[in-house]
Amino acid sequence: MAHKAGFVSIIGKPNAGKSTLMNALVGEKMSIITPKAQTTRHRILGIVNTDDYQIVFSDTPGIIKPHYALHESMMHQVDGSIVDADLILLVTDIHEEFNEEDVVKKLAGSTAPLVVLINKIDLSSEEEVKEKVDYWQEKLNPKAIYAISALHDHNIKAVMDFVLDSLPEHPAYYEKDALTDRNDRFFASEMIRAQIFKQYKKEIPYSTEVIVTAFVEGEKLHRISAEIIVERDSQKNIIIGTKGEMLKIVGTYARRDMEDFFQKKIFLEMFVKVIPDWRSKKNYLKKFGYE
């Protein structure tokens, strides 16, 4: 039997459940999931391997109209993912008010087959699902449409089977033991960022970046230092909280997530630093790993 391998791009609006889907398909916690929109800022690869195939799933930032240089970088990552794709999975929330023009524009240059996944159907009626299936069939005429619940694993196997059938014959792109293209530092910073999204309201999570400045691996203990970057002194005060209480909460939960993920004890120290307007400054974005 010939070996199959291919790139599968997962795209959609913020809050459609792309990251939940990615984690369900890969079977690992690759992408951070929080109740807030726009949590994914980087394109993250999740790789599924067997002897016969390699699927490279690509979770991308949610499609938005850019307001900052940071947003522009995020949208470039979506474009890159579409260009590389052998198959595109468009994830849409069943209740999403969809301005499909943004998406249609993004898909315009692609020749890859398209599958629409109508997510969160556990929150809807059969009638709503049928309406949405008809709507997307008419709008995009995709290769297939699946009604799914990524959170409850509903219809995920059917999607996976379709993906496998669609893969081209090709040698593996990555080593067979690779799970992702990201390193441990990246996942450590994402786990801190996930807690910032969970613990703070309003603009704080969106104005924040997390940089891991030191990652020292030990046999039983990893020592991790991180900087939380914000744009204003007032945000720094909110992140730290009264007598450092809020920062302590973020640290406690992030450390637990890391211990679970790395299967090691974690010593975590965090510092908060102000860089005014970093989201609009190309030099800082490049330094923080945004292209």
Backbone hydrogen bonds, N-H to C=O, Kabsch-Sander energy under -0.5 kcal/mol:
donor,donor_aa,acceptor,acceptor_aa,energy
4,K,52,D,-2.5
5,A,168,P,-2.0
6,G,54,Q,-1.8
8,V,56,V,-2.8
9,S,7,F,-0.5
9,S,87,L,-2.3
10,I,58,S,-2.9
11,I,9,S,-0.7
11,I,89,L,-2.6
13,K,91,V,-0.6
16,A,13,K,-1.4
21,L,17,G,-2.1
22,M,18,K,-2.9
23,N,19,S,-2.5
24,A,20,T,-2.0
25,L,21,L,-2.7
26,V,22,M,-2.6
27,G,23,N,-2.2
28,E,23,N,-0.6
30,M,28,E,-1.5
41,R,39,T,-0.5
44,I,42,H,-0.6
44,I,59,D,-2.4
46,G,57,F,-2.5
47,I,179,L,-3.1
48,V,55,I,-2.8
49,N,47,I,-0.5
50,T,53,Y,-2.5
54,Q,4,K,-1.7
55,I,48,V,-2.7
56,V,6,G,-2.8
56,V,54,Q,-0.5
57,F,46,G,-2.8
57,F,55,I,-0.8
58,S,8,V,-2.4
59,D,44,I,-2.7
59,D,57,F,-0.5
60,T,10,I,-1.3
63,I,12,G,-2.8
70,L,279,R,-1.8
72,E,68,Y,-2.0
73,S,69,A,-2.4
74,M,70,L,-2.2
75,M,71,H,-2.5
76,H,72,E,-2.0
77,Q,73,S,-1.5
78,V,74,M,-1.3
79,D,75,M,-2.3
80,G,76,H,-2.7
81,S,77,Q,-1.9
82,I,78,V,-2.1
83,V,79,D,-2.3
84,D,80,G,-1.9
85,A,81,S,-0.8
85,A,82,I,-0.5
86,D,7,F,-3.1
87,L,7,F,-1.3
88,I,113,P,-2.5
89,L,9,S,-3.4
90,L,88,I,-0.7
90,L,115,V,-3.0
91,V,11,I,-3.1
91,V,89,L,-0.7
92,T,117,L,-2.7
94,I,119,N,-2.3
96,E,93,D,-2.2
98,F,96,E,-1.0
99,N,97,E,-0.6
100,E,98,F,-1.1
102,D,99,N,-1.1
103,V,99,N,-0.6
104,V,100,E,-3.5
105,K,101,E,-2.7
106,K,102,D,-1.8
107,L,103,V,-2.4
108,A,104,V,-1.0
108,A,105,K,-0.6
110,S,107,L,-2.1
115,V,88,I,-2.8
116,V,144,A,-2.3
117,L,90,L,-3.3
117,L,115,V,-0.5
118,I,116,V,-0.6
118,I,146,Y,-2.9
119,N,92,T,-3.1
119,N,117,L,-0.9
121,I,148,I,-1.8
123,L,120,K,-1.8
124,S,121,I,-1.6
129,V,125,S,-2.0
130,K,126,E,-2.5
131,E,127,E,-2.4
132,K,128,E,-2.5
133,V,129,V,-2.5
134,D,130,K,-2.4
135,Y,131,E,-2.4
136,W,132,K,-2.6
137,Q,133,V,-2.2
138,E,134,D,-2.2
139,K,135,Y,-2.5
140,L,136,W,-2.7
141,N,136,W,-0.9
141,N,137,Q,-1.1
143,K,114,L,-2.5
144,A,114,L,-0.9
146,Y,116,V,-2.6
148,I,118,I,-3.1
148,I,146,Y,-0.6
149,S,154,H,-1.6
153,D,150,A,-0.7
154,H,149,S,-1.9
156,I,153,D,-0.9
159,V,155,N,-1.7
160,M,156,I,-2.6
161,D,157,K,-2.6
162,F,158,A,-2.0
163,V,159,V,-2.6
164,L,160,M,-2.5
165,D,161,D,-2.2
166,S,162,F,-1.6
167,L,163,V,-0.8
167,L,164,L,-0.8
170,H,3,H,-1.8
178,A,175,E,-1.6
181,D,45,L,-0.5
187,F,183,N,-1.6
188,A,184,D,-2.4
189,S,185,R,-2.5
190,E,186,F,-2.2
191,M,187,F,-2.0
192,I,188,A,-1.6
193,R,189,S,-2.4
194,A,190,E,-2.5
195,Q,191,M,-1.4
196,I,192,I,-1.8
197,F,193,R,-2.1
198,K,194,A,-1.8
199,Q,195,Q,-2.6
200,Y,196,I,-1.7
204,I,201,K,-1.3
207,S,203,E,-1.5
207,S,204,I,-0.9
208,T,205,P,-0.9
209,E,229,I,-1.9
211,I,227,E,-2.7
213,T,211,I,-0.7
213,T,225,S,-1.5
214,A,225,S,-1.6
216,V,223,R,-3.1
217,E,215,F,-0.7
222,H,265,K,-2.7
223,R,216,V,-2.8
224,I,222,H,-0.6
224,I,267,F,-3.2
225,S,214,A,-2.4
226,A,269,E,-2.2
227,E,211,I,-3.2
228,I,271,F,-3.5
229,I,209,E,-3.5
229,I,227,E,-0.7
230,V,273,K,-2.6
236,K,232,R,-1.8
237,N,233,D,-2.2
238,I,234,S,-1.7
239,I,235,Q,-2.8
240,I,236,K,-2.4
241,G,237,N,-2.8
244,G,241,G,-2.0
245,E,242,T,-2.1
246,M,240,I,-0.6
247,L,240,I,-1.6
248,K,244,G,-1.8
249,I,245,E,-1.9
250,V,246,M,-2.4
251,G,247,L,-2.6
252,T,248,K,-2.5
253,Y,249,I,-2.3
254,A,250,V,-2.7
255,R,251,G,-2.4
256,R,252,T,-1.9
257,D,253,Y,-2.3
258,M,254,A,-2.4
259,E,255,R,-2.7
260,D,256,R,-2.1
261,F,257,D,-2.4
262,F,258,M,-3.6
263,Q,259,E,-1.2
265,K,220,K,-2.1
267,F,222,H,-2.9
268,L,266,I,-0.6
269,E,224,I,-2.5
271,F,226,A,-2.3
273,K,228,I,-2.9
275,I,230,V,-3.1
275,I,273,K,-0.6
278,W,275,I,-1.4
280,S,277,D,-1.8
281,K,278,W,-1.3
282,K,280,S,-0.7
285,L,281,K,-2.4
286,K,282,K,-2.5
287,K,283,N,-1.9
288,F,284,Y,-2.3
289,G,286,K,-1.5
290,Y,285,L,-3.1
